[in-house]
């Protein structure tokens, strides 16, 4: 299984979108500062996830979610922390 996930920084409210084959381990890595691109924005909360059978499908979906159209779709799908927004900033 592969997962597309979105985490939200509880420090600044920004989102990070990614994919992994081990969701629990990846979220833990983000929160422990092991991921360079998110290290300074810890802690994170998982706000959205999707599961896929293939890596190819997951990568395609991740790419879409990082696009402008994907951001619009997310606005209507996930509940975010107060004062945050969906967009391309902050690793999205």
Backbone as a chain_set.jsonl record, in Angstrom:
{"seq": "XXXXXXXXXXXXXXXXXXXXXXXXXXXXXXXXXXXXXXXXXXXXXXXXXXXXXXXXXXXXXXXXXXXXXXXXXXXXXXXXXXXXXXXXXXXX", "coords": {"N": [[0.823, -1.189, 0.0], [0.348, 2.287, -0.636], [0.467, 5.644, 0.437], [-1.019, 8.836, 0.214], [-0.616, 11.841, 1.781], [-1.522, 14.577, 3.954], [-0.16, 16.875, 6.045], [-0.432, 19.211, 8.697], [1.179, 22.023, 9.938], [1.349, 22.732, 13.317], [2.515, 24.858, 14.289], [2.699, 27.008, 12.391], [0.492, 26.67, 10.752], [0.709, 25.941, 8.08], [0.589, 23.694, 5.245], [1.825, 20.431, 4.336], [2.331, 18.255, 1.716], [2.564, 14.875, 0.785], [3.833, 11.556, -0.096], [3.979, 8.094, 0.835], [5.079, 4.775, 1.779], [4.792, 3.905, 4.275], [2.922, 5.197, 6.449], [2.637, 5.84, 9.229], [5.327, 5.752, 10.16], [6.43, 7.778, 8.566], [5.041, 10.14, 9.355], [5.896, 10.265, 11.973], [8.618, 10.709, 11.511], [8.526, 13.285, 10.392], [7.62, 14.72, 12.643], [9.718, 14.33, 14.412], [11.725, 15.811, 13.396], [13.282, 14.783, 11.35], [12.947, 15.193, 8.683], [14.118, 17.298, 6.375], [12.822, 19.441, 4.984], [10.622, 20.061, 6.555], [11.431, 20.393, 9.107], [11.686, 22.794, 10.701], [9.1, 23.492, 11.249], [7.656, 22.043, 13.036], [5.34, 21.035, 15.655], [3.447, 18.525, 13.778], [0.188, 17.755, 12.487], [-1.747, 15.13, 11.268], [-3.935, 15.668, 8.683], [-5.241, 14.68, 6.493], [-5.595, 11.775, 4.446], [-5.027, 9.316, 1.901], [-5.332, 6.101, 0.411], [-3.522, 3.919, -1.734], [-3.085, 1.334, -4.168], [-0.865, 1.177, -5.857], [2.41, 2.608, -6.366], [2.648, 4.333, -8.494], [0.02, 5.327, -8.863], [-0.299, 6.707, -6.435], [1.722, 8.662, -6.601], [0.795, 10.117, -8.788], [-1.585, 11.179, -7.758], [-0.554, 12.709, -5.617], [0.883, 14.635, -7.044], [-1.252, 15.929, -8.337], [-2.623, 16.996, -6.082], [-0.813, 18.883, -5.276], [-1.077, 20.776, -7.179], [-2.699, 23.772, -8.485], [-5.427, 23.304, -9.039], [-5.769, 21.054, -7.463], [-5.426, 22.161, -4.917], [-7.721, 23.701, -4.752], [-9.631, 21.673, -4.719], [-8.97, 20.463, -2.295], [-9.666, 22.44, -0.446], [-12.379, 22.139, -0.199], [-12.559, 19.688, 0.966], [-11.032, 18.996, 3.299], [-10.756, 19.64, 6.841], [-9.229, 22.287, 8.4], [-6.835, 23.718, 10.706], [-7.772, 26.633, 12.602], [-7.395, 29.81, 10.972], [-5.75, 29.001, 8.907], [-4.871, 28.164, 5.482], [-5.42, 26.614, 2.272], [-2.981, 26.068, -0.099], [-0.149, 26.652, -2.283], [2.101, 27.348, -0.89], [4.688, 26.755, 1.581], [5.859, 24.135, 1.246], [4.01, 22.782, -0.209]], "CA": [[0.0, 0.0, 0.0], [0.993, 3.599, -0.649], [-0.404, 6.663, 1.017], [-0.85, 10.266, -0.021], [-1.013, 12.425, 3.057], [-1.352, 16.007, 4.166], [0.03, 17.228, 7.44], [-0.511, 20.647, 8.936], [2.026, 22.498, 11.025], [0.629, 23.354, 14.424], [3.285, 26.071, 14.581], [2.351, 28.105, 11.48], [-0.733, 26.363, 10.017], [0.96, 25.577, 6.683], [0.412, 22.29, 4.886], [2.837, 19.688, 3.594], [1.706, 17.126, 1.029], [3.562, 13.897, 0.39], [3.383, 10.174, -0.223], [4.854, 7.154, 1.519], [4.559, 3.409, 1.895], [4.614, 3.656, 5.713], [2.39, 6.478, 6.912], [2.956, 6.068, 10.643], [6.754, 6.043, 10.248], [6.695, 9.06, 7.909], [4.534, 11.215, 10.219], [6.823, 10.299, 13.104], [9.85, 11.346, 11.02], [8.25, 14.722, 10.301], [7.51, 15.286, 13.986], [10.999, 14.226, 15.113], [12.69, 16.687, 12.743], [14.137, 14.011, 10.457], [12.67, 15.607, 7.305], [14.725, 18.626, 6.265], [11.894, 20.472, 4.503], [9.592, 20.385, 7.548], [12.077, 20.396, 10.43], [11.47, 24.018, 11.468], [7.669, 23.806, 11.372], [7.052, 21.054, 13.932], [4.82, 19.691, 15.378], [2.475, 18.365, 12.709], [-1.024, 16.969, 12.694], [-2.247, 14.529, 10.04], [-5.27, 16.199, 8.423], [-5.873, 14.003, 5.363], [-4.839, 10.665, 3.867], [-5.657, 8.444, 0.918], [-4.585, 4.861, 0.244], [-3.446, 3.456, -3.119], [-2.455, 0.036, -4.397], [0.419, 1.303, -6.54], [3.213, 3.814, -6.201], [2.325, 5.193, -9.633], [-1.247, 6.013, -8.551], [-0.069, 7.629, -5.32], [2.501, 9.802, -7.101], [-0.086, 10.908, -9.647], [-2.493, 11.917, -6.877], [0.241, 13.704, -4.904], [1.152, 15.716, -8.005], [-2.498, 16.674, -8.496], [-2.924, 17.747, -4.868], [0.124, 20.005, -5.206], [-1.43, 21.729, -8.23], [-3.703, 24.766, -8.127], [-6.728, 22.628, -9.039], [-5.781, 20.189, -6.287], [-5.631, 23.025, -3.746], [-9.15, 24.048, -4.747], [-10.334, 20.469, -4.306], [-8.708, 20.268, -0.864], [-10.42, 23.441, 0.318], [-13.725, 21.614, 0.02], [-12.48, 18.321, 1.467], [-10.452, 18.797, 4.624], [-10.936, 20.647, 7.879], [-7.922, 22.747, 8.819], [-6.751, 24.511, 11.925], [-8.212, 28.023, 12.401], [-6.426, 30.754, 10.463], [-4.896, 28.424, 7.866], [-5.482, 28.099, 4.156], [-4.856, 25.625, 1.357], [-2.289, 26.732, -1.196], [1.107, 26.035, -2.679], [3.198, 27.76, -0.012], [5.037, 25.899, 2.703], [6.133, 22.747, 0.909], [2.855, 22.171, -0.864]], "C": [[0.871, 1.258, 0.0], [-0.027, 4.631, -0.193], [-0.016, 8.049, 0.524], [-1.381, 10.909, 1.247], [-0.804, 13.932, 3.056], [-1.228, 16.212, 5.666], [-0.009, 18.744, 7.554], [0.361, 21.0, 10.135], [1.169, 23.151, 12.091], [1.344, 24.63, 14.861], [2.829, 27.239, 13.711], [1.12, 27.845, 10.614], [-0.533, 25.94, 8.575], [0.863, 24.073, 6.488], [1.639, 21.731, 4.191], [2.128, 18.482, 3.002], [2.795, 16.163, 0.581], [2.957, 12.526, 0.186], [4.42, 9.273, 0.432], [4.257, 5.758, 1.464], [4.341, 3.045, 3.362], [4.202, 4.972, 6.362], [2.79, 6.783, 8.354], [4.422, 6.482, 10.82], [7.074, 7.423, 9.665], [6.225, 10.239, 8.761], [5.459, 11.378, 11.42], [8.123, 11.0, 12.706], [9.67, 12.856, 10.895], [8.273, 15.351, 11.698], [8.802, 15.206, 14.799], [12.083, 15.08, 14.459], [13.636, 15.983, 11.792], [13.943, 14.369, 8.985], [13.09, 17.068, 7.175], [13.714, 19.722, 5.909], [10.833, 20.873, 5.525], [10.153, 20.553, 8.961], [11.713, 21.605, 11.287], [10.002, 24.366, 11.699], [6.925, 22.815, 12.261], [6.299, 21.733, 15.067], [3.765, 19.721, 14.27], [1.303, 17.505, 13.149], [-1.443, 16.414, 11.33], [-3.673, 15.019, 9.826], [-5.986, 15.475, 7.277], [-4.976, 12.868, 4.887], [-5.689, 9.901, 2.873], [-4.745, 7.232, 0.727], [-4.653, 4.398, -1.206], [-2.715, 2.125, -3.191], [-1.062, 0.183, -4.992], [1.097, 2.639, -6.272], [2.863, 4.825, -7.3], [1.047, 5.999, -9.376], [-1.055, 7.066, -7.464], [0.704, 8.862, -5.779], [1.658, 10.72, -7.987], [-1.029, 11.77, -8.801], [-1.754, 13.008, -6.092], [0.518, 14.904, -5.81], [-0.096, 16.57, -8.212], [-2.784, 17.549, -7.28], [-1.998, 18.95, -4.691], [-0.158, 21.066, -6.27], [-2.479, 22.723, -7.728], [-5.097, 24.14, -8.07], [-6.861, 21.706, -7.831], [-6.02, 20.978, -5.008], [-7.1, 23.42, -3.634], [-9.983, 22.861, -4.27], [-10.177, 20.25, -2.796], [-9.508, 21.222, 0.005], [-11.802, 22.918, 0.695], [-13.733, 20.251, 0.71], [-12.022, 18.209, 2.91], [-10.718, 19.963, 5.558], [-9.556, 21.005, 8.422], [-7.985, 23.487, 10.14], [-7.224, 25.934, 11.628], [-7.068, 28.901, 11.889], [-5.509, 30.219, 9.389], [-5.637, 28.407, 6.545], [-4.782, 27.037, 3.338], [-4.227, 26.392, 0.215], [-0.982, 26.035, -1.485], [2.271, 26.402, -1.757], [3.493, 26.699, 1.033], [5.186, 24.434, 2.36], [5.001, 22.055, 0.191], [3.075, 21.965, -2.324]], "O": [[1.969, 1.282, 0.557], [-1.229, 4.488, -0.419], [1.165, 8.385, 0.432], [-2.461, 10.564, 1.727], [-0.026, 14.478, 2.274], [-2.077, 15.779, 6.446], [0.341, 19.461, 6.616], [0.293, 20.37, 11.19], [0.355, 24.025, 11.794], [0.841, 25.384, 15.694], [2.596, 28.337, 14.218], [0.737, 28.705, 9.82], [-1.506, 25.61, 7.897], [1.028, 23.289, 7.423], [2.394, 22.457, 3.544], [1.409, 17.77, 3.703], [3.827, 16.583, 0.059], [1.743, 12.343, 0.278], [5.587, 9.641, 0.567], [3.081, 5.582, 1.144], [3.77, 1.996, 3.663], [5.052, 5.763, 6.772], [3.239, 7.891, 8.649], [4.724, 7.437, 11.536], [7.9, 8.152, 10.215], [6.938, 11.236, 8.878], [5.765, 12.497, 11.83], [8.665, 11.792, 13.476], [10.566, 13.62, 11.255], [8.883, 16.401, 11.898], [8.961, 15.939, 15.775], [13.229, 15.08, 14.909], [14.688, 16.525, 11.457], [14.695, 13.899, 8.13], [12.496, 17.957, 7.785], [13.756, 20.812, 6.479], [10.206, 21.922, 5.376], [9.405, 20.828, 9.9], [11.457, 21.455, 12.482], [9.691, 25.408, 12.276], [5.695, 22.759, 12.237], [6.589, 22.88, 15.405], [3.266, 20.778, 13.882], [1.408, 16.663, 14.04], [-1.486, 17.154, 10.348], [-4.533, 14.815, 10.683], [-7.194, 15.634, 7.104], [-3.751, 12.98, 4.917], [-6.914, 9.846, 2.99], [-3.526, 7.338, 0.867], [-5.707, 4.471, -1.837], [-1.839, 1.834, -2.376], [-0.167, -0.599, -4.669], [0.451, 3.648, -5.992], [2.795, 6.028, -7.047], [0.998, 7.201, -9.638], [-1.58, 8.175, -7.559], [0.375, 9.982, -5.389], [1.794, 11.943, -7.94], [-1.241, 12.946, -9.097], [-2.277, 14.109, -5.923], [0.399, 16.053, -5.383], [-0.009, 17.797, -8.257], [-3.148, 18.716, -7.429], [-2.36, 19.923, -4.031], [0.456, 22.133, -6.261], [-3.071, 22.526, -6.667], [-5.863, 24.42, -7.148], [-7.938, 21.592, -7.247], [-6.734, 20.519, -4.116], [-7.652, 23.465, -2.535], [-10.932, 23.031, -3.504], [-11.136, 19.896, -2.109], [-9.975, 20.844, 1.079], [-12.323, 23.217, 1.769], [-14.802, 19.716, 1.006], [-12.567, 17.408, 3.669], [-10.881, 21.107, 5.133], [-8.804, 20.129, 8.851], [-9.062, 23.837, 10.624], [-7.085, 26.394, 10.495], [-5.922, 28.757, 12.316], [-4.572, 30.909, 8.987], [-6.851, 28.604, 6.485], [-3.677, 26.609, 3.674], [-4.86, 27.266, -0.376], [-0.735, 24.939, -0.981], [3.337, 25.796, -1.857], [2.651, 25.851, 1.332], [4.697, 23.572, 3.091], [5.044, 20.839, 0.005], [2.192, 21.459, -3.016]]}, "num_chains": 1, "name": "protein.A"}
